[in-house]
Amino acid sequence: MQMMSYLDHIPCARHIPPASDPLNMMHASSSRVGRSVSVNRLWSTFWIKTIGTGVGRVMGVLMLAGACTLSWGQQGAPSVTLATLDWPPYTGKNLPDGGQSTQLVKAAFDAVGYHLQPGFYPWARAVSATTYREGYVGYYPEYASVRTRRECLLAGPIGISRLGFAQKKVRSLALNSVRDLSKYRIGVVRDYVNSEQLDAAIAAGEQPTDEARDDAQNLRKLVAGRIDLAVVDAAVMAYLMSEDPNLRPHSDELIFSERLVETKDLYICFRNDPAGRAARNLFNTGFRKIAAVRLRR
């Protein structure tokens, strides 16, 4: 039997209408009339965790090909609306196909005949969108934590984050354990999940912090000497220091410390209700399809 290609699972290359729309309460119409499609082939690398019976956890590289940029007519395919933020290179409204994580989420929904509609907001508003904005069934990317495991239906992973600390190159700070951090004022982004130990210390009032609205502002505070350390993802820091016009002139002044680095998976947080559960099931089905195609190659 001839093996199906990845494009066989992408509606813009080979449309497979779903038998029924589990999210039909969110759509006025599921007609396919008037669809126009433009395809932009993109290649991105993602680390995907898979669970195999009897073989434990396996880390593999999933090369996603043929991610589609879709333009829909007035009565288009059914869609799923998720909130996100500008967090390059993972997500961003000005990044190709919305960033690496958005490409993966789009591909998974495409594989089951659904169109992802990402809404880009500041992080605090993205997190609250599922509560206060009509039609949003989740947000991404999110870390797993005590809070998110309780409040969310997590799905993924849709990427991997190396979370650590930025510091000034000219300062040598002792960072051997989380206890050492209490000697320093740490910049954090409002409503971000950090490491569980750090968040526990902050909640207990044991860790001096300074809140920023986003990572760029946090790093600017570090450059200005208002904080001693900034919690940041390594890839986000590298992107901002090379692309942000306010940070680029200071690219030689900051370094990402390799001490106390925590590798964390990135997930979608779906609403913990029937609509969120239906959207998560769609994503999981599409995610398995694109992962299976890659693993068979």
C-alpha positions in Angstrom: 0.0 0.0 0.0 1.3 3.4 -0.9 2.1 5.5 2.2 0.0 8.7 2.6 2.0 11.9 2.5 1.8 14.7 5.1 -0.2 16.7 2.5 -2.9 14.1 2.5 -3.8 15.3 5.9 -3.9 19.0 5.1 -7.3 20.4 3.9 -5.7 23.0 1.6 -4.1 20.2 -0.4 -6.7 17.5 -0.1 -10.0 18.6 1.6 -11.5 16.0 3.9 -14.8 17.4 5.3 -15.5 16.2 8.9 -18.6 14.1 9.3 -20.0 16.5 11.9 -18.8 19.6 13.6 -18.3 19.1 17.3 -17.9 22.9 17.7 -21.0 23.9 15.7 -22.2 26.0 18.5 -19.3 28.3 17.7 -20.0 28.7 14.0 -23.0 30.1 12.1 -22.1 27.9 9.1 -19.9 25.1 8.2 -20.4 25.4 4.4 -17.3 24.9 2.2 -18.6 27.4 -0.4 -16.5 30.3 -1.4 -13.2 29.0 -0.1 -10.0 30.5 -1.5 -6.7 29.1 -0.6 -3.1 30.2 -0.8 -0.4 27.7 0.2 2.9 28.8 1.7 5.2 25.8 2.3 7.2 26.2 5.5 9.6 23.9 7.2 10.0 24.0 11.0 11.6 21.7 13.6 9.8 20.7 16.7 10.7 18.4 19.5 7.6 16.1 20.1 7.3 13.8 23.0 5.6 10.5 22.2 4.6 7.7 24.5 5.2 4.1 23.2 3.9 1.0 25.0 6.8 -0.8 26.6 9.4 1.7 25.3 8.8 4.6 27.6 9.2 8.3 26.6 10.9 8.9 23.3 12.1 12.3 22.0 11.9 12.7 18.3 12.2 15.6 15.8 9.1 16.2 13.9 9.7 18.2 10.7 6.5 19.8 9.7 6.1 20.4 6.0 3.4 22.0 4.0 1.9 24.2 6.7 -0.8 26.2 5.0 -1.7 29.9 5.1 -5.4 29.9 4.5 -7.6 32.7 3.3 -11.3 31.9 3.7 -14.4 33.2 2.0 -17.5 34.5 3.8 -18.7 31.0 4.4 -15.5 29.1 5.2 -14.4 25.9 6.9 -15.2 25.5 10.6 -12.7 27.2 12.8 -11.2 27.1 16.3 -10.3 30.4 18.0 -7.4 30.5 20.4 -5.7 33.4 22.1 -1.9 33.8 22.1 0.7 36.5 22.4 3.8 38.0 20.7 6.5 35.7 22.1 8.9 35.2 19.2 10.1 32.8 17.9 7.3 30.6 19.2 4.4 33.0 18.5 3.9 36.4 16.9 1.5 38.1 14.6 4.4 39.4 12.4 6.2 36.0 12.2 5.8 33.6 9.3 2.6 31.6 9.9 2.4 33.1 13.4 5.6 31.5 14.7 6.8 28.0 15.4 4.2 26.9 17.9 1.4 28.5 15.9 2.6 26.5 12.8 2.2 23.3 14.7 -1.2 24.1 16.2 -2.4 25.2 12.7 -1.2 21.9 11.1 -2.9 19.8 13.7 -6.3 21.5 13.2 -5.8 21.5 9.4 -5.3 17.7 9.6 -8.9 17.3 10.8 -10.5 19.9 8.6 -10.5 22.9 10.9 -9.0 26.4 10.5 -7.1 27.9 13.5 -7.9 31.6 14.2 -5.3 32.9 16.6 -5.9 36.2 18.4 -2.8 38.0 19.5 -3.0 39.9 22.8 -0.7 40.9 25.7 -0.2 37.8 27.9 -2.6 38.7 30.7 -5.4 39.4 28.2 -4.6 36.2 26.3 -4.9 34.2 29.5 -8.3 35.8 30.4 -9.6 35.6 26.8 -11.2 32.2 27.5 -13.3 33.8 30.2 -14.0 37.3 29.0 -13.9 37.1 25.1 -16.6 35.2 23.3 -15.6 32.3 21.1 -12.2 31.7 22.6 -11.8 28.1 23.7 -8.2 28.3 24.9 -4.8 30.0 24.7 -1.2 29.0 24.1 1.7 28.5 24.7 1.5 27.7 28.4 3.7 25.8 30.8 2.3 23.0 33.0 2.0 24.0 36.6 -0.2 23.3 39.6 -2.5 26.1 38.5 -2.7 25.2 34.8 -3.2 21.5 35.5 -6.1 22.5 37.7 -7.7 25.1 35.5 -6.9 23.9 32.0 -7.3 20.9 29.7 -3.7 20.8 28.6 -2.7 19.5 25.1 0.6 19.1 23.4 3.4 19.6 23.8 3.7 22.2 21.0 7.3 23.1 21.7 10.0 23.0 24.3 11.3 26.0 26.3 14.6 26.5 28.0 13.7 28.7 30.9 16.4 30.5 32.9 17.8 33.9 33.7 19.4 36.7 31.8 22.1 38.7 33.6 24.6 41.4 32.9 27.8 40.1 31.4 30.0 42.2 33.7 28.4 40.8 36.9 29.3 37.4 38.3 26.3 36.2 40.3 26.2 33.1 42.5 23.4 31.0 41.0 23.9 27.5 42.5 20.4 27.0 43.8 17.0 28.6 44.0 17.8 29.8 47.5 20.6 32.0 46.1 18.0 34.0 44.2 16.6 35.6 47.3 19.7 37.9 47.4 18.7 39.5 44.1 15.8 41.4 42.6 14.4 39.3 39.8 12.4 40.7 36.9 9.3 38.6 36.0 6.6 39.1 33.5 3.1 39.6 34.8 1.0 36.4 34.9 3.8 34.2 33.5 4.4 30.8 35.0 8.0 30.5 36.1 9.6 27.5 37.8 7.5 26.0 40.6 10.1 26.7 43.2 10.5 30.3 42.2 6.8 30.9 42.0 6.4 29.4 45.5 9.1 31.7 46.9 7.4 34.7 45.3 4.0 33.7 46.7 5.5 33.3 50.1 7.1 36.8 50.0 10.6 35.4 50.1 11.7 36.5 46.7 12.1 40.2 45.7 10.6 40.7 42.3 9.8 43.5 39.8 7.0 42.9 37.3 7.1 43.8 33.6 4.4 43.7 31.0 6.5 41.5 28.6 9.9 40.0 28.0 11.3 43.0 26.1 10.4 45.4 29.0 11.9 42.9 31.4 15.2 42.8 29.5 15.3 46.6 29.2 15.0 46.9 33.0 18.0 44.6 33.3 20.0 46.7 30.9 19.1 49.8 32.9 20.2 48.1 36.2 16.8 48.2 37.8 16.8 44.4 38.4 19.6 41.9 38.9 18.2 39.0 36.9 15.4 38.5 34.4 13.4 35.3 34.0 13.4 34.5 30.3 13.3 31.7 27.7 16.6 31.3 26.0 15.2 31.5 22.4 13.0 34.5 23.2 16.0 36.3 24.6 18.1 35.5 21.6 15.4 36.7 19.3 14.7 40.0 21.1 18.4 40.9 21.5 18.9 40.5 17.8 15.6 41.9 16.5 14.2 44.5 19.0 15.5 47.9 18.1 15.7 49.0 21.7 17.7 45.9 22.8 19.9 45.3 19.8 22.4 48.0 20.8 22.9 46.2 24.1 23.2 42.7 22.7 26.8 42.4 24.1 25.8 43.5 27.6 23.5 40.6 28.5 24.0 36.9 28.7 21.8 33.9 29.3 23.0 32.1 32.4 23.4 28.3 32.0 22.8 27.9 35.7 19.4 26.9 37.0 18.0 26.3 33.5 14.7 24.4 33.4 13.5 22.7 30.3 9.7 23.0 30.1 7.2 21.7 27.6 4.8 24.2 25.9 1.1 23.3 25.8 -2.3 24.6 24.7 -4.6 25.4 27.6 -8.1 24.6 26.5 -11.1 25.7 28.6 -12.3 23.0 31.0 -15.8 22.8 29.6 -17.6 20.9 26.8 -16.5 23.4 24.1 -12.9 23.3 25.3 -13.0 19.5 25.5 -14.3 19.2 22.0 -11.5 21.5 20.7 -8.9 19.6 22.6 -10.1 16.3 21.1 -9.9 17.8 17.6 -6.4 19.0 18.3 -5.3 15.7 19.7 -6.6 13.8 16.7 -4.8 16.1 14.3 -1.7 16.0 16.4 -1.6 12.2 16.3 -2.1 12.2 12.5 0.8 14.5 11.7 3.0 12.8 14.2 2.2 9.3 12.8 2.9 10.4 9.3 6.3 11.7 10.3 7.2 8.6 12.4 6.3 6.3 9.5 8.9 8.0 7.2 
